């Protein structure tokens, strides 16, 4: 795969786009909802406290799991689409 | 059966299991020893990563930290899980494609420099050795409390067991023992939590129980907890923090540090395919989350249980008489981890926050200072006793704590020994060494590492408590950035990478040492380690993230002003980006 070919480049771009999107969500739930934006979410009650607290202690972890599985699943599709998947 | 006999049975039983696995999974080649032959299923690898990652700190200390700090210590929950997103997307699949045995080997090849490899080896060894001391010390604590043996004796026993499966089986033996250890530790962590959640909220799932209604008072558990502790002068459990910058940077440092720790990264070299490396990142986080979603519940419930134990008739009534204290308090008093001093000589236990704001109320009630000091590390270990659970649960906790400490220690020892035998001995001293010779060298360096770690675990240097800052600081500021740039940039060259690593590392170490003392020697710090002295309110624990930025910036700036990497290196970067053609990890 000494790829300066058009496809290899687009494959890498597709990967970067997916990573970029995933990391935006990653940052939003942890640094956003759980920390910096917590005061804004203070009005949304969750079991005796607020949504920001839930994101800090559980919500962000659950989101991280979804993000990784989504990434793995999408990347495997992208691998196949560009024909760079392993046999 | 006595509690002692039960503990022996559980711990002995689990150790026997590890030894049986060790004999079954003996390593026959360097590939077996370094990467378990490269044939580990992604789910198996996920469980092994879970045990590898969850150390004595996660199992024993984390819930105690959260119980004490409430919301503000959520940083550990997010920081120690969010790093897996970075690993699964930014490092693991490409390093797996690269297909070599060690992390420094990638750095040496990608930056076509033996010096870069050497710097990486040094970073790896310092980070891993400091980290392993904490594990051995943690194992020592568990031994002395549950098996009533001298902690040095306990450590020796643990060292012999680790020796058997790590030296014999290498990564292969470690992988399968880690899977067993994961099962032991997760069962041990979950069972007491389920009982406590049932007792307090009627909900069998602790992670949900913490957000449901406290049966006795009829209000949400966290509201009840907030009320009880604010009555005694403590901050609200769910209170927001003022210094958000520091909270963000601390979380980020833990995340980047997690992604850069070599003993975790090398676990991804054991799966057959690049796609499997991605999946195992997800599975690893699932297995980790089973504990991490329960930990905040354990924290809040144990804090409430502790308070209601001391104030059985409510916070307005008098606290419990010292004579009437429960048995677990007596047991832990013996270890010195719970201390009581009757300051106002009324024979009762006053537990409250000795703050300025609470001064007048304390005086009105005739209190002359907080009388009970509870070491937060005992929270998880004492949990079954606090909830009056049967003796076998206590035995299980003992086996679980040891499983957590030993599985992480073994992973770290493997990272250390492979760096020594593969990167130093084969890479630098004797490149013509045979596979058999290298395997022997790997086993000997593993054995030496175990002896050193056991010695340091039994005689922990004064800085043992600062290990987290150091290990994560080094991983975040030195290893993570060069690994990431090695994959995502073709322009960063050998000089850039080395300058970046050294700049990030120096910056981070200097900032830590200024507040914590040079080489952690007490009294040599230039500034007191208090928030007023921190630059922009950034604590030395949070500086790793800034060090990583320094590393990136210096590496790019230096690379721009020097020659670009040779064509074959740019080809190498290309090749790690595409999964096709990944054989199992190999030497050549």
Interface residues (C-beta under 8 A of the other chain):
Chain A: X1 X2 X3 X4 X8 X11 X12 X15 X19 X22 X23 X26 X30 X31 X34 X35 X36 X38 X39 X46 X47 X48 X49 X50 X52 X53 X54 X56 X57 X58 X60 X61 X62 X64 X65 X67 X68 X69 X71 X72 X75 X76 X79 X83 X84 X85 X86 X87
Chain B: X66 X71 X74 X77 X78 X81 X82 X84 X85 X88 X89 X90 X93 X207 X210 X211 X212 X219 X220 X221 X222 X223 X224 X226 X238 X240 X244 X247 X248 X251 X252 X273 X274 X275 X278 X279 X281 X282 X285 X286 X289 X292 X293 X296 X571 X574 X575 X577 X578 X579 X580 X581 X582
